[in-house]
Amino acid sequence: MSENSQFRFGAATGVGSMPGGDAREAAKSVTGTFEDFPFLPELPARGPGADMIGRTAGLLVELYARVEPSGWRLGDRPGRDTKRARSWLGEDLDALEEFTQEYEGPLKVQAVGPWTLAAGLELRNGQAALSDAGACRDLAASLAEGLRQHLAELRRRIPGAQLVLQLDEPSLTAVLRGQVKSASGYRTHRAVDRQVVEQTLRDLVGVHTSGPVVVHSCAPDVPFALLRRAGAAAVSFDFSLLTERDDEAIGEAVEGGTRLFTGVVPGTEGPLSDPAGSVMGVRTLWRRLGLSPGLLAEAVTVTPACGLAGASPGYARTALAHCARAARSLADNPE
C-alpha cells in the first residue's frame, strides 16, 4: 500500500495470541476492548495447529506440514494436523465475524512471516527450511498465495473492515545474524543475505494491495531500516528492549511516516502502573529525539509487549484494557 499516511490506524490493539481455547470468548473480549482497532485472536493453548507455526502452515498453498516430535515438518499431502489447523482458523473467523457485524474500520490479522516460518518448519530431512535457499523461495511463494486467499476470505466475511496484515517475525534478527540453531543444536545455519531477506519480505508485503502491513518482532535489535525498505507501513516491537542504539532508526521511521506499534504493557502477569506511567517511556523517547509531541497520536499504536498466550484470562483482559487507557493518556497529554 503506497499511501499509508492516509490509513487511519487505531490508537491501541493487541499483538495476536490470547489465553484459553474459547474462540467466541476471545473475539468478544477483543472487539469489546478495541472498538476502533480489533484483531483476530489466536489461541495456541488448544494445541498443535493453533500454535504460531502450525496455524500459518495451515494457510500454505500446495505445501503441507505435519507434527513430528521435533516440531512441524513439511510433508507430501494434507493430513489431520493441517485439517485441524484449518478447522481452528475457521472457528476463529466465525467468532470474529459474529462480533464484527456492521463493523467499519481497521481490523488486524496476523500470520508468521516468511523467515520465522523458514526457521520454524523442517524439511523432510529434519533440517530447518532455512538451510535450503530453494525451499525458502517455495515457502515464501506458498505463503503469499495462502495470504491472498485468507485476506479475500476476511474481506468477504467482514466487508466493512480495512484489513491490516501483521507478519510475525520474532526470528528475523537471528536469521540475519546466523543464530538459528541446526537440528542437532551443535551448530547454526548461515546468515541469510540481507538483500534476499529484504526482497522476500517486500514480495510478501506486496500481497496486501488494499491495506498496510505491520511487521512484529518481540526480539531485541529489530531491523527497523530493513523493514521500512521492504515496505512495512508499521513496525511492532517490545518497547522495553529498545536501546539508544535504536534512536536514529526510530527517528527516521517516524519522520518517514512509519507507524510504531509500541509494546509497553507487560505480556505476563504482574502489577501494572497507571496508564500514563505505561507510556512515559514513549514520551521520554520523543523528547530525546526532538520529535513534535503532536505527532505522538499520529505515529503510535499502544500494544502489549508481546502475545498474551502465557497470561491468565483475567490478566489478558486487564492488559488489553490498559493498552486502550494508555493510548488515551498519550493522546490527551502528549507532553
LUMNU-810365 format. One record per residue: x, y, z of N, C-alpha, C, CB in turn; residue in one letter; residue number from 1. Coordinates in steps of 0.05 Angstrom, whole numbers. Glycine has a CB too. Layout:
N
SITE     n.u     n.v     n.w    ca.u    ca.v    ca.w     c.u     c.v     c.w    cb.u    cb.v    cb.w  residuo  num
SITE       X       Y       Z       X       Y       Z       X       Y       Z       X       Y       Z        A  NUM
...
***
This chain:
335
SITE     n.u     n.v     n.w    ca.u    ca.v    ca.w     c.u     c.v     c.w    cb.u    cb.v    cb.w  residuo  num
SITE      17     -24       0       0       0       0      18      25       0     -19       0      25        M    1
SITE      15      42     -20      33      64     -23      27      87      -5      33      73     -51        S    2
SITE       2      93      -1      -5     117      15     -13     109      44     -28     133       2        E    3
SITE       6      99      59       0      90      86      -8     114     104      24      76      98        N    4
SITE       2     138      97      -4     161     113     -34     167     114      11     186     103        S    5
SITE     -49     158      93     -78     163      92     -93     142     108     -87     163      63        Q    6
SITE     -81     121     116     -94     100     131     -98     107     160     -79      73     128        F    7
SITE    -122     103     171    -127     110     199    -124      86     216    -156     122     202        R    8
SITE    -100      83     228     -96      62     248    -110      69     274     -65      57     253        F    9
SITE    -118      49     289    -128      54     316    -106      61     335    -144      30     326        G   10
SITE    -114      73     358     -94      82     378     -82      59     395    -107     102     397        A   11
SITE     -97      36     396     -87      13     412     -99     -12     400     -96      16     442        A   12
SITE     -84     -34     403     -94     -60     395     -77     -82     409     -92     -64     364        T   13
SITE     -82    -107     403     -66    -129     415     -46    -139     395     -84    -152     424        G   14
SITE     -29    -157     404      -8    -169     386     -20    -192     371      16    -178     403        V   15
SITE     -34    -210     384     -46    -233     370     -55    -255     388     -26    -244     351        G   16
SITE     -37    -267     403     -45    -291     419     -59    -283     445     -20    -308     425        S   17
SITE     -78    -301     453     -93    -297     477     -94    -324     492    -122    -287     471        M   18
SITE     -99    -324     518    -100    -349     533    -127    -363     528     -96    -344     563        P   19
SITE    -127    -389     536    -152    -404     535    -157    -416     508    -175    -386     542        G   20
SITE    -181    -428     505    -188    -442     480    -215    -435     469    -186    -471     484        G   21
SITE    -228    -415     479    -255    -408     471    -254    -385     451    -273    -401     496        D   22
SITE    -259    -391     426    -256    -370     405    -277    -348     408    -259    -383     377        A   23
SITE    -301    -355     416    -322    -335     419    -315    -316     442    -350    -348     423        R   24
SITE    -306    -327     464    -299    -311     487    -276    -291     480    -291    -329     511        E   25
SITE    -256    -302     465    -233    -285     458    -242    -263     439    -211    -302     444        A   26
SITE    -259    -269     419    -268    -249     400    -285    -228     413    -284    -263     377        A   27
SITE    -301    -237     432    -319    -218     446    -301    -198     463    -338    -233     465        K   28
SITE    -281    -209     476    -263    -193     493    -248    -172     476    -244    -211     508        S   29
SITE    -237    -181     453    -221    -164     436    -238    -142     423    -207    -181     415        V   30
SITE    -261    -150     413    -278    -129     399    -290    -110     419    -300    -143     382        T   31
SITE    -295    -120     444    -306    -102     464    -286     -82     474    -317    -119     487        G   32
SITE    -260     -90     475    -240     -72     485    -230     -52     464    -216     -89     495        T   33
SITE    -226     -62     440    -215     -45     418    -237     -40     398    -190     -58     405        F   34
SITE    -254     -21     404    -277     -16     386    -268      -4     360    -297       2     400        E   35
SITE    -244       9     359    -235      21     334    -210       7     322    -229      50     338        D   36
SITE    -201     -15     334    -179     -30     322    -177     -58     333    -152     -15     326        F   37
SITE    -198     -75     328    -197    -102     338    -177    -119     322    -225    -115     337        P   38
SITE    -171    -143     331    -153    -162     317    -165    -190     319    -124    -160     328        F   39
SITE    -155    -207     302    -164    -235     302    -148    -250     323    -160    -249     274        L   40
SITE    -161    -259     345    -146    -272     367    -135    -299     358    -163    -275     392        P   41
SITE    -112    -307     369    -100    -333     365     -99    -347     392     -71    -331     352        E   42
SITE    -106    -373     392    -109    -387     418     -91    -412     418    -138    -395     423        L   43
SITE     -64    -409     421     -46    -431     419     -50    -453     440     -18    -422     420        P   44
SITE     -63    -447     462     -67    -467     484     -83    -491     474     -81    -454     508        A   45
SITE     -97    -488     451    -112    -511     441     -94    -533     431    -131    -502     418        R   46
SITE     -69    -527     425     -50    -548     418     -40    -545     389     -64    -575     420        G   47
SITE     -26    -566     379     -14    -564     352     -35    -557     331       0    -590     345        P   48
SITE     -28    -537     315     -47    -528     294     -59    -501     302     -69    -548     290        G   49
SITE     -58    -495     329     -67    -469     338     -43    -453     346     -86    -472     363        A   50
SITE     -19    -466     347       6    -452     353      13    -434     329      29    -472     359        D   51
SITE      33    -417     333      40    -397     313      49    -410     286      63    -379     323        M   52
SITE      68    -429     287      78    -441     263      56    -458     250     103    -458     269        I   53
SITE      42    -474     266      22    -493     255      -1    -478     242      11    -511     277        G   54
SITE      -9    -456     255     -32    -440     244     -25    -429     217     -39    -417     264        R   55
SITE       0    -418     214       8    -407     188      13    -429     168      32    -389     191        T   56
SITE      24    -452     177      28    -475     159       1    -483     147      41    -499     174        A   57
SITE     -21    -480     162     -47    -487     152     -57    -468     129     -67    -486     174        G   58
SITE     -44    -445     127     -51    -426     106     -37    -432      79     -45    -398     114        L   59
SITE     -15    -448      81       2    -452      57     -14    -465      34      26    -469      64        L   60
SITE      -7    -458      10     -20    -469     -14      -1    -489     -27     -28    -447     -34        V   61
SITE     -10    -514     -31       5    -535     -44      30    -543     -28      12    -527     -72        E   62
SITE      32    -535      -3      52    -545      15      38    -553      41      75    -524      20        L   63
SITE      46    -575      52      32    -585      76      52    -592      98      15    -610      69        Y   64
SITE      43    -590     122      61    -596     145      47    -614     165      71    -570     159        A   65
SITE      62    -630     179      51    -647     200      69    -644     225      50    -677     190        R   66
SITE      58    -653     247      73    -651     272      90    -676     276      53    -647     296        V   67
SITE     115    -671     281     134    -692     289     143    -686     317     159    -694     269        E   68
SITE     156    -705     331     165    -699     359     184    -675     360     181    -723     370        P   69
SITE     198    -669     338     216    -646     337     203    -620     329     239    -652     319        S   70
SITE     178    -621     320     164    -597     311     149    -601     285     184    -574     308        G   71
SITE     143    -580     271     128    -581     246     147    -588     223     113    -555     241        W   72
SITE     138    -608     207     155    -617     184     138    -617     159     167    -645     190        R   73
SITE     150    -608     137     136    -608     111     132    -637     102     151    -592      90        L   74
SITE     109    -643      90     102    -670      81      90    -668      53      84    -684     100        G   75
SITE      80    -691      43      70    -693      15      41    -686      12      75    -720       5        D   76
SITE      26    -689      33      -3    -685      30     -15    -675      56     -17    -712      22        R   77
SITE     -39    -662      53     -52    -652      78     -60    -676      96     -76    -634      71        P   78
SITE     -52    -675     121     -60    -696     140     -78    -684     161     -35    -709     153        G   79
SITE     -81    -698     183    -100    -688     203     -90    -663     217    -105    -710     224        R   80
SITE     -64    -659     217     -53    -635     230     -61    -610     214     -23    -636     234        D   81
SITE     -58    -612     188     -66    -590     170     -96    -584     173     -59    -596     141        T   82
SITE    -112    -606     173    -141    -603     175    -148    -590     202    -155    -631     172        K   83
SITE    -134    -598     223    -141    -586     249    -134    -556     250    -124    -601     272        R   84
SITE    -111    -549     238    -103    -521     237    -124    -504     222     -76    -517     224        A   85
SITE    -134    -515     200    -153    -500     183    -180    -499     197    -156    -514     156        R   86
SITE    -187    -520     211    -213    -521     226    -213    -500     248    -218    -549     238        S   87
SITE    -191    -498     263    -190    -478     285    -190    -449     274    -165    -482     302        W   88
SITE    -176    -445     251    -177    -419     239    -205    -412     231    -157    -417     215        L   89
SITE    -219    -431     219    -247    -427     212    -265    -419     235    -258    -452     198        G   90
SITE    -260    -433     258    -275    -427     283    -269    -398     292    -267    -446     305        E   91
SITE    -244    -390     290    -236    -363     298    -249    -342     280    -205    -360     298        D   92
SITE    -249    -348     254    -262    -329     235    -292    -327     240    -256    -338     206        L   93
SITE    -305    -350     245    -334    -349     252    -339    -331     275    -344    -378     257        D   94
SITE    -323    -334     296    -327    -319     321    -322    -289     316    -308    -329     343        A   95
SITE    -301    -282     301    -295    -254     296    -317    -242     279    -268    -251     281        L   96
SITE    -327    -257     259    -348    -247     242    -373    -241     258    -355    -268     219        E   97
SITE    -379    -259     277    -403    -255     294    -401    -228     310    -406    -278     314        E   98
SITE    -378    -221     319    -375    -197     336    -366    -172     321    -355    -203     358        F   99
SITE    -365    -174     294    -358    -151     278    -379    -145     257    -330    -154     265        T  100
SITE    -404    -153     263    -426    -146     244    -428    -116     242    -453    -158     255        Q  101
SITE    -430    -106     218    -432     -77     212    -407     -61     219    -456     -65     228        E  102
SITE    -385     -75     227    -361     -60     235    -348     -48     210    -341     -79     249        Y  103
SITE    -340     -23     214    -325      -9     193    -301       4     206    -342      12     178        E  104
SITE    -277      -2     196    -253       9     208    -230     -11     206    -258      17     238        G  105
SITE    -207      -4     217    -184     -22     215    -187     -47     231    -158      -7     224        P  106
SITE    -178     -69     220    -180     -96     233    -154    -111     227    -205    -112     223        L  107
SITE    -141    -120     247    -114    -132     244    -116    -163     244     -95    -123     265        K  108
SITE    -102    -175     225     -99    -205     225     -69    -211     224    -114    -217     201        V  109
SITE     -61    -233     236     -33    -240     238     -26    -266     225     -25    -241     268        Q  110
SITE      -2    -268     214       9    -293     204      39    -292     208       2    -298     173        A  111
SITE      51    -315     210      81    -316     213      93    -308     186      90    -345     221        V  112
SITE     114    -291     188     128    -281     164     145    -303     152     144    -257     171        G  113
SITE     156    -299     128     170    -320     113     195    -330     127     176    -310      86        P  114
SITE     210    -312     141     235    -320     153     232    -335     179     253    -296     157        W  115
SITE     213    -327     195     208    -342     220     196    -369     213     190    -326     239        T  116
SITE     180    -369     192     168    -395     183     190    -414     173     147    -390     160        L  117
SITE     209    -403     157     231    -419     147     249    -429     169     248    -403     127        A  118
SITE     251    -414     191     267    -422     214     252    -443     231     275    -398     231        A  119
SITE     225    -443     230     209    -459     247     198    -484     235     188    -443     258        G  120
SITE     200    -487     208     189    -510     194     212    -528     185     172    -502     170        L  121
SITE     209    -554     188     231    -572     180     225    -583     152     233    -596     200        E  122
SITE     247    -588     137     245    -604     112     243    -633     119     270    -598      94        L  123
SITE     240    -650      99     237    -679     104     261    -691     117     231    -693      77        R  124
SITE     285    -678     113     309    -689     126     313    -679     155     334    -680     109        N  125
SITE     293    -664     165     294    -656     193     308    -629     197     308    -677     209        G  126
SITE     322    -618     176     335    -592     179     314    -570     174     359    -589     160        Q  127
SITE     319    -546     185     301    -524     180     300    -517     151     310    -499     197        A  128
SITE     277    -509     141     275    -499     113     295    -477     107     246    -489     108        A  129
SITE     303    -463     128     322    -441     126     348    -450     114     327    -429     153        L  130
SITE     355    -477     117     380    -487     107     381    -490      77     386    -514     120        S  131
SITE     359    -486      63     357    -491      34     344    -466      21     340    -517      28        D  132
SITE     360    -452       4     350    -428      -8     325    -433     -26     372    -414     -25        A  133
SITE     326    -455     -40     303    -462     -57     277    -466     -41     309    -486     -74        G  134
SITE     281    -480     -18     258    -486       0     247    -459      11     266    -505      23        A  135
SITE     265    -441      17     256    -414      27     239    -400       7     280    -397      35        C  136
SITE     248    -401     -19     233    -388     -40     205    -401     -44     248    -389     -67        R  137
SITE     205    -428     -44     179    -442     -47     160    -436     -24     184    -473     -48        D  138
SITE     171    -435       0     155    -429      24     143    -401      22     172    -432      49        L  139
SITE     160    -382      15     150    -354      13     128    -351      -9     173    -335       6        A  140
SITE     132    -365     -31     112    -364     -53      85    -376     -44     122    -377     -78        A  141
SITE      87    -399     -30      63    -413     -20      49    -396       1      71    -440      -8        S  142
SITE      65    -383      18      53    -366      39      39    -342      26      75    -356      59        L  143
SITE      52    -330       6      40    -307      -8      12    -314     -19      58    -297     -30        A  144
SITE      11    -337     -32     -15    -346     -44     -36    -351     -22     -12    -371     -62        E  145
SITE     -26    -364       0     -44    -370      22     -55    -345      35     -30    -387      44        G  146
SITE     -38    -324      38     -47    -299      50     -66    -285      32     -22    -281      55        L  147
SITE     -62    -286       5     -82    -274     -13    -109    -286      -8     -73    -279     -43        R  148
SITE    -110    -312      -6    -136    -326      -3    -148    -319      25    -133    -356      -5        Q  149
SITE    -131    -318      45    -140    -312      73    -152    -284      74    -116    -315      92        H  150
SITE    -138    -265      62    -147    -237      62    -174    -234      46    -126    -218      51        L  151
SITE    -176    -249      24    -200    -248       8    -224    -259      25    -197    -264     -18        A  152
SITE    -219    -280      40    -239    -292      57    -248    -272      78    -229    -318      70        E  153
SITE    -229    -258      90    -236    -238     110    -252    -215      99    -211    -227     124        L  154
SITE    -245    -206      75    -260    -185      62    -288    -193      56    -246    -176      35        R  155
SITE    -292    -219      49    -319    -229      44    -335    -230      70    -317    -258      31        R  156
SITE    -323    -239      91    -337    -242     117    -343    -215     131    -321    -260     135        R  157
SITE    -323    -196     129    -326    -171     144    -321    -148     124    -305    -169     168        I  158
SITE    -340    -143     106    -335    -125      83    -329     -97      91    -359    -125      65        P  159
SITE    -337     -88     115    -332     -60     123    -304     -56     134    -352     -51     143        G  160
SITE    -290     -78     139    -263     -76     153    -242     -66     133    -255    -103     165        A  161
SITE    -224     -50     143    -200     -43     129    -177     -60     140    -193     -12     131        Q  162
SITE    -169     -80     125    -152    -101     137    -123     -92     139    -153    -126     120        L  163
SITE    -112     -97     163     -83     -93     168     -71    -121     171     -78     -75     194        V  164
SITE     -50    -127     156     -37    -153     157     -12    -150     174     -30    -164     129        L  165
SITE     -10    -166     195      14    -167     212      30    -192     206       7    -165     242        Q  166
SITE      55    -189     198      73    -211     195      90    -214     220      91    -207     169        L  167
SITE      88    -237     233     104    -241     258     131    -252     250      89    -261     277        D  168
SITE     152    -237     258     180    -245     251     198    -244     275     191    -226     229        E  169
SITE     191    -259     297     209    -259     320     237    -271     315     196    -274     343        P  170
SITE     240    -288     294     266    -300     288     282    -284     268     262    -328     277        S  171
SITE     272    -261     259     285    -247     237     314    -239     244     269    -222     230        L  172
SITE     318    -227     267     345    -219     275     364    -243     276     345    -205     302        T  173
SITE     355    -265     286     371    -290     287     378    -300     259     357    -312     303        A  174
SITE     359    -298     240     363    -306     213     385    -288     200     337    -304     196        V  175
SITE     383    -262     205     403    -243     193     431    -247     205     393    -214     198        L  176
SITE     432    -256     230     458    -259     244     469    -287     244     455    -249     272        R  177
SITE     455    -306     231     465    -333     231     464    -346     259     493    -334     221        G  178
SITE     442    -340     273     440    -351     301     418    -372     304     434    -329     320        Q  179
SITE     406    -381     281     385    -402     283     399    -429     285     365    -401     258        V  180
SITE     393    -444     306     407    -469     311     398    -491     291     401    -478     340        K  181
SITE     417    -509     285     411    -532     268     395    -553     284     437    -544     256        S  182
SITE     387    -574     271     371    -595     284     386    -607     307     363    -617     264        A  183
SITE     413    -611     304     429    -623     325     433    -604     349     456    -631     314        S  184
SITE     430    -578     343     435    -558     364     464    -551     368     424    -568     390        G  185
SITE     482    -565     353     511    -561     356     521    -539     338     526    -586     351        Y  186
SITE     506    -532     318     516    -510     300     492    -492     293     530    -522     274        R  187
SITE     498    -472     278     477    -453     270     477    -452     239     481    -425     283        T  188
SITE     453    -444     229     451    -440     200     464    -414     192     421    -440     191        H  189
SITE     476    -414     168     489    -390     158     470    -366     157     501    -395     130        R  190
SITE     480    -342     162     464    -318     159     454    -316     131     480    -293     168        A  191
SITE     429    -307     128     418    -303     101     425    -274      92     387    -308     101        V  192
SITE     432    -271      67     439    -245      56     417    -225      61     445    -247      26        D  193
SITE     424    -201      70     404    -181      78     386    -173      54     418    -156      89        R  194
SITE     398    -172      30     382    -165       6     361    -186       0     400    -160     -18        Q  195
SITE     369    -211       4     349    -233      -1     327    -231      20     364    -261       1        V  196
SITE     334    -227      45     314    -224      66     295    -201      59     328    -219      94        V  197
SITE     306    -178      52     290    -154      46     272    -159      22     308    -130      41        E  198
SITE     282    -171       1     266    -175     -23     243    -194     -18     284    -186     -46        Q  199
SITE     249    -216      -3     228    -235       4     206    -222      20     239    -259      20        T  200
SITE     213    -205      39     193    -191      55     178    -171      37     207    -175      78        L  201
SITE     192    -157      19     179    -138       1     157    -153     -15     199    -124     -17        R  202
SITE     164    -177     -25     144    -192     -41     120    -199     -24     157    -218     -52        D  203
SITE     124    -206       1     102    -214      19      85    -189      26     112    -227      45        L  204
SITE      98    -167      31      84    -142      36      66    -134      12     104    -118      43        V  205
SITE      77    -140     -12      62    -133     -36      36    -149     -40      79    -137     -60        G  206
SITE      33    -171     -26       9    -187     -27     -16    -171     -19      12    -213     -10        V  207
SITE     -12    -154       2     -35    -140      13     -37    -112      -1     -31    -136      44        H  208
SITE     -51    -112     -24     -52     -88     -40     -72     -68     -30     -58     -96     -69        T  209
SITE     -90     -76     -13    -111     -57      -5    -108     -47      24    -138     -71      -7        S  210
SITE     -85     -51      36     -82     -42      64     -53     -44      72     -99     -57      83        G  211
SITE     -46     -34      96     -19     -34     105     -10     -60     118     -15     -11     125        P  212
SITE      16     -64     118      28     -88     131      45     -78     155      45    -104     111        V  213
SITE      41     -92     177      57     -87     201      76    -111     204      39     -84     227        V  214
SITE     101    -107     211     118    -129     218     123    -128     248     146    -128     202        V  215
SITE     119    -151     261     122    -153     290     145    -170     298      96    -164     303        H  216
SITE     161    -160     317     182    -177     329     185    -168     358     209    -175     314        S  217
SITE     184    -187     376     189    -180     405     216    -189     413     167    -193     423        C  218
SITE     235    -192     393     263    -198     399     279    -171     400     275    -217     378        A  219
SITE     303    -172     412     319    -147     412     329    -141     383     343    -150     431        P  220
SITE     339    -117     379     352    -108     354     334    -112     330     378    -123     351        D  221
SITE     310    -102     331     292    -103     307     305     -87     285     263     -92     315        V  222
SITE     307     -98     260     320     -83     238     300     -63     225     330    -103     217        P  223
SITE     296     -41     239     276     -21     230     280     -12     201     276       3     249        F  224
SITE     305      -5     195     310       6     168     305     -14     146     340      16     166        A  225
SITE     312     -39     151     307     -60     131     277     -64     127     321     -87     140        L  226
SITE     262     -64     149     233     -69     147     220     -46     132     221     -72     175        L  227
SITE     229     -21     137     218       2     123     224       0      93     229      28     134        R  228
SITE     248      -8      86     255     -11      58     238     -33      44     285     -17      54        R  229
SITE     231     -53      60     215     -75      49     186     -67      46     217    -100      67        A  230
SITE     179     -43      55     151     -34      51     133     -35      74     140     -48      28        G  231
SITE     143     -43      98     126     -44     121     116     -16     128     141     -57     146        A  232
SITE      90     -14     132      78      12     140      81      17     169      48      13     132        A  233
SITE      85      -4     185      88      -2     214     106     -24     224      60      -3     228        A  234
SITE     119     -19     247     135     -39     260     125     -42     288     166     -31     259        V  235
SITE     121     -67     297     111     -73     323     133     -86     339      86     -92     322        S  236
SITE     138     -76     364     162     -86     379     157     -83     409     187     -71     370        F  237
SITE     174     -97     424     174     -95     453     190     -70     461     186    -121     467        D  238
SITE     176     -50     471     189     -24     476     211     -26     497     168      -4     486        F  239
SITE     209     -45     515     229     -48     537     256     -57     526     219     -67     558        S  240
SITE     257     -68     502     282     -78     490     297     -57     474     276    -103     473        L  241
SITE     285     -34     470     299     -13     455     323      -4     471     280      11     450        L  242
SITE     344       4     456     367      17     469     371      43     453     393      -1     468        T  243
SITE     389      60     463     394      85     449     407      81     422     413     103     466        E  244
SITE     417      57     417     427      50     390     405      51     370     440      21     390        R  245
SITE     380      47     379     357      46     360     347      74     355     335      29     372        D  246
SITE     357      95     369     345     122     367     344     132     338     361     141     384        D  247
SITE     366     130     324     367     141     297     347     128     279     396     139     285        E  248
SITE     346     101     280     327      86     263     298      93     270     332      56     266        A  249
SITE     293      96     296     265     103     304     258     131     294     262     102     335        I  250
SITE     277     150     298     272     178     288     266     179     259     295     195     295        G  251
SITE     283     164     243     279     164     214     252     150     207     302     149     200        E  252
SITE     245     130     221     220     116     216     196     135     220     217      91     234        A  253
SITE     196     149     242     173     167     248     172     189     227     176     179     277        V  254
SITE     195     201     221     196     223     202     188     213     174     223     236     201        E  255
SITE     193     187     168     186     176     142     157     166     141     205     154     136        G  256
SITE     142     170     163     114     162     162     108     133     171     103     166     135        G  257
SITE     129     119     181     125      92     191     112      93     218     151      76     192        T  258
SITE      91      77     223      78      78     249      92      58     268      48      70     246        R  259
SITE      93      65     293     105      48     313      83      36     330     124      65     331        L  260
SITE      83       9     331      66      -6     350      83     -11     374      54     -33     337        F  261
SITE      80       6     395      98       4     418      87     -15     439     103      32     430        T  262
SITE     102     -37     443      93     -56     463     102     -47     491     104     -84     457        G  263
SITE      84     -34     505      92     -22     531      79     -36     555      85       7     531        V  264
SITE      58     -53     550      45     -66     573      55     -95     574      13     -65     569        V  265
SITE      65    -103     598      77    -130     600      58    -152     591      86    -135     629        P  266
SITE      69    -172     577      52    -194     566      48    -215     587      65    -206     542        G  267
SITE      62    -214     609      58    -234     630      50    -221     656      84    -251     635        T  268
SITE      37    -237     673      25    -228     698      44    -210     715      18    -251     715        E  269
SITE      33    -190     726      49    -172     744      33    -147     748      76    -166     731        G  270
SITE      42    -130     767      28    -105     773      32     -86     749      39     -93     799        P  271
SITE      11     -71     743      12     -51     722      14     -24     734     -12     -53     703        L  272
SITE      29      -6     722      30      22     731       4      35     722      55      37     720        S  273
SITE       0      61     728     -23      75     718     -19      78     688     -27     103     732        D  274
SITE     -40      83     672     -38      85     643     -17     105     634     -65      91     631        P  275
SITE     -16     128     647       3     149     639      32     139     643      -1     175     655        A  276
SITE      36     123     665      62     112     671      71      93     649      63      99     698        G  277
SITE      52      78     638      59      58     618      71      70     593      35      41     611        S  278
SITE      62      95     586      72     108     562      93     130     567      48     119     546        V  279
SITE     101     132     592     121     152     600     147     149     583     128     150     630        M  280
SITE     155     123     579     180     118     563     177     128     534     186      89     563        G  281
SITE     153     126     523     148     135     496     151     165     495     120     126     486        V  282
SITE     140     179     514     142     209     515     172     217     518     126     220     539        R  283
SITE     186     202     535     215     207     540     231     204     514     227     189     562        T  284
SITE     225     182     500     238     177     474     233     200     455     229     150     462        L  285
SITE     208     209     454     201     231     436     217     256     442     170     236     439        W  286
SITE     219     262     468     235     286     475     264     283     467     232     291     506        R  287
SITE     275     258     472     303     253     466     309     256     436     311     225     476        R  288
SITE     289     249     420     293     250     391     286     278     380     276     229     377        L  289
SITE     275     295     397     267     322     388     243     321     369     290     335     374        G  290
SITE     226     301     372     202     299     355     179     316     367     193     269     351        L  291
SITE     161     325     350     138     341     359     119     324     375     124     354     336        S  292
SITE     111     332     400      92     317     416      65     313     400      86     331     442        P  293
SITE      59     332     383      34     330     368      34     306     349      30     355     352        G  294
SITE      58     295     343      60     272     325      53     246     339      88     270     314        L  295
SITE      53     246     366      51     221     381      26     204     373      50     226     411        L  296
SITE       3     217     374     -22     202     369     -22     193     340     -46     219     375        A  297
SITE     -10     208     322      -9     200     293      10     178     288      -2     224     276        E  298
SITE      31     175     305      53     157     299      53     131     316      78     171     302        A  299
SITE      37     131     337      40     109     357      13      94     361      50     119     383        V  300
SITE      15      67     360      -7      50     369       4      35     393     -17      30     346        T  301
SITE     -11      35     415      -2      22     440     -11      -8     440     -14      37     465        V  302
SITE       7     -26     447       1     -54     448      14     -67     473      10     -69     422        T  303
SITE       7     -92     479      24    -107     498      52    -112     486      10    -134     505        P  304
SITE      71    -118     504      98    -123     495     100    -146     475     116    -128     518        A  305
SITE      83    -166     479      83    -190     461      56    -203     464     107    -210     468        C  306
SITE      53    -227     453      27    -241     456      20    -247     484      27    -266     439        G  307
SITE      -5    -252     490     -15    -257     517     -22    -286     523     -39    -239     522        L  308
SITE     -12    -304     506     -19    -333     510     -11    -344     537      -6    -349     487        A  309
SITE      11    -333     548      21    -343     573       9    -331     598      50    -340     575        G  310
SITE     -10    -312     594     -22    -299     617     -48    -313     625     -28    -269     610        A  311
SITE     -59    -305     648     -86    -315     655    -107    -300     639     -91    -313     686        S  312
SITE    -130    -311     635    -151    -297     620    -157    -269     633    -177    -313     619        P  313
SITE    -158    -268     660    -163    -243     674    -142    -222     668    -165    -248     704        G  314
SITE    -116    -231     670     -95    -211     664     -96    -202     635     -68    -224     671        Y  315
SITE    -101    -221     617    -102    -214     588    -123    -192     583    -108    -239     571        A  316
SITE    -147    -195     595    -168    -175     592    -159    -148     604    -194    -184     605        R  317
SITE    -146    -149     627    -136    -125     641    -115    -111     624    -125    -131     669        T  318
SITE     -97    -127     613     -75    -116     597     -85    -102     572     -55    -138     589        A  319
SITE    -105    -114     558    -116    -102     534    -130     -75     541    -136    -121     520        L  320
SITE    -146     -76     563    -160     -51     571    -140     -30     579    -179     -57     595        A  321
SITE    -117     -38     591     -97     -20     599     -84      -6     575     -75     -34     616        H  322
SITE     -80     -22     553     -69     -10     528     -87      12     518     -66     -32     507        C  323
SITE    -114       7     519    -133      27     509    -131      52     526    -162      16     509        A  324
SITE    -129      49     552    -128      72     570    -101      87     567    -131      64     600        R  325
SITE     -79      72     563     -53      85     560     -52     101     534     -31      63     559        A  326
SITE     -65      90     513     -66     105     487     -82     131     491     -80      87     465        A  327
SITE    -104     130     506    -119     155     511    -102     175     526    -145     149     527        R  328
SITE     -86     166     546     -69     183     561     -48     197     542     -54     167     583        S  329
SITE     -38     182     524     -18     192     505     -31     214     487      -6     170     487        L  330
SITE     -55     209     478     -69     228     461     -77     253     476     -94     215     448        A  331
SITE     -86     249     501     -96     272     517     -73     290     527    -112     263     541        D  332
SITE     -50     277     534     -27     292     546      -1     285     531     -25     286     576        N  333
SITE       2     293     506      26     285     491      52     296     504      24     294     463        P  334
SITE      50     318     519      74     329     531      83     312     554      69     359     541        E  335
***
